[in-house]
Amino acid sequence: MPCPFLQLLSALRARLRRIQRPPFLAGRRLPRPPRWALMALAILLTLSGLGGTALPLAPVAPPFTGVAANPLPENSADLTPNVIYQVTIDRFFDGDPSNNNPAGDTGLYSADHTNWHAYWGGDLVGLTEKLPYIAGLGVGAIWLSPVVENIHTPLYYNDLPLPQAGYDGSWARDDYQIDPHLGTWADFDQLVQSAHTMGIKVIIDFVANNSNPTSGGDQGNLYQDGKLVASYTNDTANWFHHNGTISNANDLYSDEYQSLDDLADLAQENPQVDAYLKGAIQRFLNHGVDGIYLDAVKYMPGGWLRSLNDFVEAQGPHFMVGNWPSVGTSDPLHTAQLRFANTSGIALSDFSMYNAIHNVFIGNADMQELAAAQQEINQDFLWPDDQPLFIDSLDTSRFLSLTPRHDLLHEALAFTLTSPGIPIISYGTEQYLYNTTDGGSAPYNHPMMSSFDTNTPAYQLISRLAQMRQTNPALAYGSIRTLAITHDVYLYERQFFNNSVIVAINRSSTQSATLAALATHLPTGRYSDVLGGQFGGGALLVNPDSTMRSLNLKPGEVAVWQFTAAEPATPQLGNIGPELTHPGDHLVLDGEGFGTLKAGGTVEIGPYTAPVLTWTAHSITVETPNLPGGLYTLRVCPFAEPCSNRLLARIDSGPQVPVTFTVGNVPQTIPSDQVYLTGDVYELGSESVAKTVAIPLLGPHSPIWFVLASVPACQTIHFHFYILHADGTRTDESGPEHTYTTPCSSFSSRETVAWQT
């Protein structure tokens, strides 16, 4: 039988060899610890072993410094190791009082903060000043509310008696300028530069669906660098849709071609509108932003958004995410939502998990609902780890507006920060910020930041777990496995190869829970709670047979234990970004154990080999080779070593252009029939007639049907239409396929044909 003392002595030696040297000792030879010191420590630990069995020291988490270490790759298309901090700039911190009431404005600023619909003074200078506070949270990215210039005259909206302003940035009048209440382009540049210096990425919220309300103020008018380019009331160039307000939120035509409330709905199929929006985003890319959050993607044509993603990624990898409100799998547009998420290259805020979190932590539903929601997400989404998850947002009521219990907030935060997906934290959650007026709905979900206390339990919880996301790949890339689950208890494990994290949550405020020995991927050892016992957690003991000793979870306990493995000898692929690209663009592969580029090291995209641009131990950048469009598996193959696991990436046929395809004279259809478009390019389904692959058309004006699709630019393509009937039968066009040479520009175009009989 092996001697516990000798086992522990060997483990100590191995552990000391793996300790990461601090930067100031890099490259220096360290003296070996005296043998007597190791023996003394081993004897002490052997004598203190529990239950008669000596447990080797588990790897110790790095000491918390308040600023997250960030050894994982800095890839702007991959935010899976990061936590995102979402900020309404006007409600965060007033760093420059001189811009509170800019010249030319009337009644838009509320100095005493009593008019919730007005500006309160927060600005870019103030946000920059508070970046060290945000960095202390350990977040890897900040998500800014829209910073573009909003309307300058007060609006009396929805029968409210108080003057209203675009304090949250949602009433744009000029997408090429910074709103004067927030600052200047110089202030924006300083924010981006300061954030990047601290290792924080910057994501802008951009509203591409609409300009501003038509009922007053600027009446929907749109400007470019101060010059009027489009008038809603005199829209001779058709910049806007004039189809009334959305009449059926479960109908895609109504969503995409009618207006949200009375907001002037932009016509992205118009090449002038397309150029305007892409030009505005180009300006922000030129100013160094790392990602784009697109508001209201449900209400814009998916084909145009796919072309926008292509436009952005052609200038380097960026994180692209959108907002598609949903009730989950029962939503009537769930299929359309999944098609968008899996084909557009744009991730979606995870409303399925948001609903489950609220049902469990606020509605007291069974913990099983969290596991079930995660299972559905893993099944439905091709890239579930890229979908942001949240407990609340700046579009929903804050968590504490719906329940006053801080313990439930801590538990929901712990779950969100350790689950698959990219966690988003609304500003002030760490300070328990909320307001219950009108149920906490807008604008009462945008209170002024109340405090910058770094010692609140929520701040500490977020800080420690955000740091761990950046240092343990199990949270960034790992699978999730339920170890034990009851009505109030959830014990689960995240695993990425030899890296492991175990999370225990007991929601009950009165009942303890005893969990029997369970198998785990943690190595033998004694593990301290990453949260320092602040929420009731204690040590976790793992036996030599890889089972945990029984756990007794106290009421309200939250605990997290983790093991970070040494650098692996075999490459382990964690993420590929962006999800959608085309030949000639850059593609970044992140993970561990890539080693250094040696003669013969390759990245394989299906049967193709990609030219390598950079190669480090944790990140490889390649140029997408000239290959046919398709969904490919990728893997890393270092020289003379086994290849990595495989992950998916979608490759378009080439640079994209949005084209509205219209077909007239379609045979008689009934409401249950659907017309589809298919063609000989990947973007149109490669001639497939499967309804999950071909492109569904909109038919509000039957017998005319249309769809805005993204297709490769400057190519001759062939396409045709067919009707899929409710009984599964199909009616196809007769005659040869339609032929069309797509424009060589990246801006919107159209092609109109008649159904061939």
Buried (B, 14 or more C-beta within 10 A) or exposed (E): EEEBBEBBBBBBBEBEEEEEEEEEEEEEEEEEEEEEEBEEBBEEBBEEBEEEEBBBBBBEBEEBEBBBBBEBBBBBBBBBBBBBBBBBBBBBBBBBEEBBBBEEBEBBBBEEEEBBBBBBBBBBBBBBBBBBBBBBBBBBBBBBBBBBBBBBBBBBBEEEEBBBBBBBBBBBBBBBBBBBBBBBBEBBEBBBEBBBEBBBBBBBBBBBBBBBBBBBBBBBBBBBEEEEBBBBEEBEEEBBBBBEEBEEBEBBBBBBBBBBEBBBBBBBBBBBBBBBBBEBBBBBBEBBBBBBBBBBBBBBBBBBBBBBBBBBBBEBBBBBBBBBBBEBBEBEBBBBBBBBBBBBBBBBBBBBBBBBBBBBBBEEBBBBBBBBBBEBBEEBBBBBBBBBBBBBBBBBBBBBBBBEBBBBBBBBBBBBBBBBBBBBBBBBBBBBBBBEEEEBBBBBBBBBBEEBEBEBBBBBBBBBBBBBBBBBBBBBBBEBBBBBBBBBBBBBBBBBBBBBBBBBBBBBEEBEBEBEBBEBBBBBBBBBBBBEEBBBBBBBBBBBEEBBBEBEBBBBBBBBBBBBBBEBEBBBBBBBBBBBBBBEBBBBBBBBBBBEBEEEBBBBBBEBEBEBEEBEBBBBBBBBBEBEBBBBEBBBBBEEBEBBBBBEBBBBBBBBBBBBBBBEEBEEBEEEBBBBBBBBBBBBBBBBBEBEBBBBBBBBEBBBBBBBBBBBBEBEBBBBBBBBEEEEEEBEBEEEBBEBEBBEBBBBBBBEBBBBE
